Amino acid sequence: MLILRNTIHIQYFSILVPPIDSLSNASGRKHFISDLHTMSIDYTNRFYNHFENSLYDTSVLDNPIPKINEENLMLRYKAKIPFYDFQQNSLTIRYFKLGCGKLVRRGQVLNIKDGQFLVLNPNEGWAYHNERNDYIDVLSFGLTTELVDNFSFYSTSEAIKLLDNPNGQPTTNLHFFEGNLNSDYYNSGRLLKHMFHLSNTSKFTMTSAEEWSYEILRALTLDQKWGQKMARNIASKKTSTKAETLKRLLIAYEFIHDNIKKPISIKELSYEASLSRFHLYDSFKKTFGKTPHQYINRLKLERAKDLLKSTDISITEVAHTFGFNDSSVFTKVFKKKYGYPPSQLSRNT
């Protein structure tokens, strides 16, 4: 969850892309990426499937209906999709460099923004609405049950069992926390962001889609375990209530990180997370091990430390940037936490 350590993993929504069969049948319009070894690749109005190493021009596709249960997909595309109603998706993981619109299913709405990532468990499907018809720039996985089960069996079995029965089936199915999160604050999100940036270079064509799939499943699983550990601290007997409370606490968590240079109150966090003030305070403390105020102060000092190490900004300016009106107070608090004064790091001393 934290930008510092572990993160919670989430599930992505179904892939809004044409099915492989309809693409492959577009005679003469399928291009292999091996012909495009340039320093950067432009995905505007194109779909690239890394599993089959092929690129498609969206202008040649008629009524594309995704069949993401049948094939493993690792897709890169930048396209305008005003509306899409997709049905029965496999495990879907998606990062949005540019994001807009919303996903709707059974009254549940996920609003999509730049820099977010989503994870959706296999289900009957979602409807995607992009009323402004703006471009979305996406890296997306659609992973079949076979691949996910193979990973799940390996990650949950003892070593001897893996040797005796290498193609066994997992005893439990992977089920991820669903939602949309800021990729900068989670390990799995940062991995997706790294893949996205790599996909814009010719180096990407030399990597393996299947191996990337295992890497993101590993990251999501570790994040999920950490999230479950965090959720156990929430005062509720029902698993669904714990999950929903954690989901709202993550909103508060991201709000803090997004606005760390501004004054942040319990009232604001309560409003953003749709929790009462005491509920927010108590649940945040139990989940993160610190009160919101303590967590905010710690993050300010961490950000201030990074700024001092990487820039020539003065100690006074750094102190003011993070809400310390008196630089002597900032110096005292900084030294108490790190054991040395900020002047030891400052490049402008």
Buried (B, 14 or more C-beta within 10 A) or exposed (E): BBBEEBBBBBBBBBBBBBBBEBBBEBEEBBBEBEEBEEEEBEBEBBBBBBBBEBBBBBEEBEEBEBBBBEBBBBBBBBBBBEEBEBBEBBBBBBBBBBBBBBBBBEEEEBEBEEBBBBBBBBBEBBBBBBEEEEBBBBBBBBBBBEBBBBBBBBBEBEEEEEEEEEEBEBEEEBEBBBBBBBBBBBBBBBBBBBBBEBBBEBEBBEBEBBEBBBBBBBBBBBBBEBBBEBBEBBEEEEEEEBBBBBBBBBBBBBBBBBBBEEEBEBEBBBBBBEBEBEBBBBBBBBBBEBBBBEBBBBBBBBBBBEBBEEEEBBBBEBBBBBBBEEBEEBBEBBBEEBEEBBEEBBEEE
